[in-house]
Amino acid sequence: MLVPDPKAVRQLLTRYATLRIAQAERHSPAAARELEDVSYTLCVMMATSGIDEAIARADALLVRPVTGPAPGRTPEADGGSGLSLAV
């Protein structure tokens, strides 16, 4: 399974929050379109169909340790041999 780049996820979450705040303060059609685009991108990136679940998965991704496989995962479990591909 592909894991989104945490840096890109963090940037999208930040943009999403900024746009939500801007919309709450004063509605803007341009900001509404951008918020829709950012929401869609987050959903696609996190493989969800709703923004609430996308945010929850993004938050979970960002609290996970950066190094090593996800908890409970090994290279063998992901179909790899655990051997480096570097030549």
NUMAR-685734 format. One record per residue: residue number from 1; z, y, x of N, C-alpha, C in turn; residue in one letter. Coordinates in steps of 0.1 Angstrom, whole numbers. Layout:
{NUM; {Z; Y; X}; {Z; Y; X}; {Z; Y; X}; "A"}
...
//
This chain:
{1; {0; -12; 8}; {0; 0; 0}; {0; 12; 9}; "M"}
{2; {-8; 22; 5}; {-9; 35; 13}; {3; 43; 8}; "L"}
{3; {9; 50; 18}; {20; 59; 16}; {15; 73; 19}; "V"}
{4; {17; 82; 9}; {13; 96; 11}; {20; 102; 23}; "P"}
{5; {14; 112; 30}; {20; 119; 40}; {31; 127; 35}; "D"}
{6; {44; 125; 40}; {55; 133; 35}; {53; 148; 36}; "P"}
{7; {47; 152; 46}; {44; 167; 48}; {36; 172; 36}; "K"}
{8; {25; 165; 33}; {17; 169; 22}; {24; 169; 9}; "A"}
{9; {32; 159; 7}; {40; 157; -6}; {50; 169; -7}; "V"}
{10; {56; 172; 4}; {66; 183; 4}; {59; 196; 1}; "R"}
{11; {47; 199; 6}; {40; 211; 4}; {36; 212; -11}; "Q"}
{12; {32; 200; -17}; {28; 200; -31}; {40; 203; -40}; "L"}
{13; {52; 197; -37}; {64; 199; -44}; {68; 213; -44}; "L"}
{14; {67; 219; -32}; {70; 233; -30}; {61; 242; -39}; "T"}
{15; {48; 239; -38}; {39; 247; -46}; {41; 245; -61}; "R"}
{16; {44; 233; -65}; {47; 230; -79}; {59; 238; -84}; "Y"}
{17; {70; 238; -76}; {82; 246; -80}; {79; 260; -80}; "A"}
{18; {72; 266; -71}; {69; 280; -71}; {61; 284; -83}; "T"}
{19; {51; 276; -87}; {43; 279; -98}; {51; 278; -111}; "L"}
{20; {60; 268; -112}; {68; 267; -124}; {77; 279; -126}; "R"}
{21; {82; 284; -115}; {91; 296; -115}; {82; 308; -120}; "I"}
{22; {71; 309; -114}; {62; 320; -117}; {58; 320; -132}; "A"}
{23; {55; 308; -137}; {51; 307; -151}; {63; 310; -160}; "Q"}
{24; {75; 306; -156}; {87; 309; -164}; {90; 324; -165}; "A"}
{25; {87; 331; -154}; {90; 345; -153}; {79; 353; -161}; "E"}
{26; {66; 349; -159}; {55; 356; -166}; {43; 347; -166}; "R"}
{27; {38; 344; -178}; {27; 335; -179}; {14; 342; -174}; "H"}
{28; {7; 334; -166}; {-6; 338; -160}; {-16; 326; -162}; "S"}
{29; {-27; 329; -168}; {-37; 318; -169}; {-41; 312; -156}; "P"}
{30; {-43; 320; -146}; {-47; 315; -132}; {-36; 306; -127}; "A"}
{31; {-23; 310; -128}; {-12; 302; -123}; {-11; 289; -131}; "A"}
{32; {-14; 290; -144}; {-13; 278; -153}; {-23; 268; -149}; "A"}
{33; {-35; 272; -145}; {-46; 263; -140}; {-42; 257; -127}; "R"}
{34; {-36; 265; -118}; {-32; 260; -105}; {-21; 250; -107}; "E"}
{35; {-11; 253; -116}; {0; 244; -119}; {-6; 231; -124}; "L"}
{36; {-16; 231; -133}; {-22; 219; -138}; {-28; 211; -126}; "E"}
{37; {-35; 218; -117}; {-42; 211; -106}; {-31; 205; -97}; "D"}
{38; {-21; 212; -94}; {-10; 207; -85}; {-3; 195; -91}; "V"}
{39; {-1; 196; -104}; {5; 185; -112}; {-3; 172; -111}; "S"}
{40; {-16; 174; -113}; {-26; 163; -113}; {-26; 157; -99}; "Y"}
{41; {-27; 165; -89}; {-27; 160; -75}; {-14; 152; -72}; "T"}
{42; {-3; 157; -76}; {10; 150; -73}; {10; 136; -80}; "L"}
{43; {5; 136; -93}; {4; 124; -100}; {-5; 114; -93}; "C"}
{44; {-17; 118; -89}; {-26; 109; -82}; {-20; 105; -69}; "V"}
{45; {-14; 114; -61}; {-9; 110; -48}; {3; 100; -49}; "M"}
{46; {11; 102; -60}; {22; 93; -62}; {19; 81; -71}; "M"}
{47; {7; 80; -75}; {2; 69; -84}; {10; 68; -97}; "A"}
{48; {11; 79; -103}; {18; 79; -116}; {9; 86; -127}; "T"}
{49; {13; 85; -139}; {5; 92; -150}; {12; 104; -155}; "S"}
{50; {25; 106; -151}; {32; 118; -156}; {39; 125; -144}; "G"}
{51; {40; 138; -146}; {46; 147; -136}; {61; 144; -133}; "I"}
{52; {68; 140; -143}; {83; 137; -141}; {84; 125; -131}; "D"}
{53; {76; 115; -134}; {77; 103; -125}; {72; 106; -111}; "E"}
{54; {61; 114; -111}; {55; 118; -98}; {66; 125; -89}; "A"}
{55; {73; 134; -95}; {83; 142; -88}; {95; 132; -84}; "I"}
{56; {99; 123; -92}; {109; 113; -89}; {105; 105; -77}; "A"}
{57; {92; 100; -77}; {87; 92; -66}; {86; 100; -53}; "R"}
{58; {81; 112; -55}; {80; 121; -43}; {94; 124; -37}; "A"}
{59; {104; 126; -45}; {117; 128; -40}; {122; 116; -33}; "D"}
{60; {119; 104; -38}; {124; 91; -32}; {116; 89; -19}; "A"}
{61; {104; 93; -18}; {96; 92; -6}; {102; 101; 5}; "L"}
{62; {106; 113; 1}; {111; 122; 11}; {125; 119; 16}; "L"}
{63; {133; 112; 9}; {146; 108; 14}; {146; 95; 22}; "V"}
{64; {135; 88; 22}; {133; 76; 29}; {132; 79; 44}; "R"}
{65; {138; 71; 53}; {136; 73; 67}; {121; 73; 71}; "P"}
{66; {118; 82; 80}; {104; 84; 85}; {99; 72; 93}; "V"}
{67; {108; 67; 101}; {103; 56; 110}; {105; 43; 104}; "T"}
{68; {96; 34; 108}; {97; 20; 103}; {92; 18; 89}; "G"}
{69; {91; 6; 85}; {86; 3; 71}; {96; 6; 61}; "P"}
{70; {92; 6; 48}; {101; 9; 37}; {112; -2; 37}; "A"}
{71; {124; 1; 32}; {134; -9; 31}; {130; -22; 25}; "P"}
{72; {133; -33; 32}; {129; -46; 26}; {115; -50; 30}; "G"}
{73; {108; -42; 37}; {94; -45; 40}; {93; -48; 55}; "R"}
{74; {85; -57; 58}; {82; -60; 72}; {66; -60; 74}; "T"}
{75; {61; -59; 86}; {47; -60; 87}; {41; -73; 82}; "P"}
{76; {48; -84; 83}; {43; -97; 78}; {42; -96; 63}; "E"}
{77; {52; -90; 56}; {52; -89; 42}; {40; -81; 37}; "A"}
{78; {36; -71; 45}; {25; -63; 42}; {11; -69; 46}; "D"}
{79; {11; -81; 51}; {-1; -88; 55}; {-4; -86; 70}; "G"}
{80; {4; -80; 77}; {2; -77; 91}; {9; -88; 100}; "G"}
{81; {5; -88; 113}; {11; -98; 122}; {23; -92; 129}; "S"}
{82; {25; -79; 128}; {35; -72; 136}; {30; -68; 150}; "G"}
{83; {18; -72; 153}; {12; -69; 167}; {5; -56; 166}; "L"}
{84; {6; -49; 178}; {0; -36; 179}; {-15; -37; 179}; "S"}
{85; {-22; -28; 173}; {-37; -28; 173}; {-42; -20; 185}; "L"}
{86; {-34; -14; 193}; {-38; -6; 204}; {-44; -15; 215}; "A"}
{87; {-55; -10; 221}; {-61; -19; 232}; {-58; -13; 245}; "V"}
//
